[in-house]
Amino acid sequence: MKSEGFSELIFFLIMIIFCIFLGDCIFNDYEDTKAHRFLEQRGISQKIEQFENRLNQ
């Protein structure tokens, strides 16, 4: 019984985070979003761009 309430709470929190992410993407250019800055700081964004460049060649 406790695990059902816990899983609903986790689902609710994930949905809130997802909605905040979508709102950020809708109202700002991708380069200005927090998600892009987070990926850029960790070097993930550059790896994605390199992969896209290889696909486009």
C-alpha positions as CSV (number, residue, x, y, z in Angstrom):
1,M,0.0,0.0,0.0
2,K,2.8,2.4,0.8
3,S,4.7,1.7,-2.4
4,E,1.7,2.7,-4.5
5,G,1.5,6.1,-2.9
6,F,5.3,6.5,-3.2
7,S,5.2,5.6,-6.9
8,E,2.4,8.0,-7.5
9,L,4.4,10.8,-5.8
10,I,7.5,10.0,-7.9
11,F,5.4,10.0,-11.1
12,F,3.9,13.4,-10.0
13,L,7.3,14.9,-9.4
14,I,8.6,13.7,-12.7
15,M,5.6,15.1,-14.5
16,I,6.2,18.5,-12.9
17,I,9.9,18.5,-13.9
18,F,8.9,17.5,-17.5
19,C,6.3,20.3,-17.7
20,I,8.9,22.8,-16.5
21,F,11.3,21.5,-19.1
22,L,8.7,21.8,-21.9
23,G,7.8,25.3,-20.8
24,D,11.4,26.3,-20.9
25,C,11.7,24.9,-24.4
26,I,8.5,26.6,-25.6
27,F,9.2,30.1,-24.3
28,N,13.0,30.2,-25.1
29,D,15.3,29.3,-27.9
30,Y,17.0,25.9,-27.4
31,E,20.4,27.6,-26.9
32,D,18.9,29.6,-24.0
33,T,17.3,26.7,-22.2
34,K,18.6,25.4,-18.9
35,A,18.7,21.9,-20.4
36,H,21.1,23.0,-23.1
37,R,23.3,24.8,-20.6
38,F,23.4,21.7,-18.4
39,L,24.4,19.5,-21.4
40,E,26.9,22.0,-22.6
41,Q,28.6,22.2,-19.2
42,R,29.1,18.4,-19.2
43,G,30.4,18.3,-22.8
44,I,27.4,16.2,-23.9
45,S,26.1,18.8,-26.2
46,Q,29.3,18.9,-28.2
47,K,29.3,15.1,-28.6
48,I,25.7,15.3,-29.9
49,E,26.8,18.0,-32.4
50,Q,29.8,15.9,-33.6
51,F,27.5,12.9,-34.1
52,E,25.0,15.0,-36.1
53,N,27.8,16.3,-38.2
54,R,29.0,12.8,-39.0
55,L,25.5,11.8,-40.0
56,N,25.0,14.8,-42.3
57,Q,28.2,14.1,-44.3
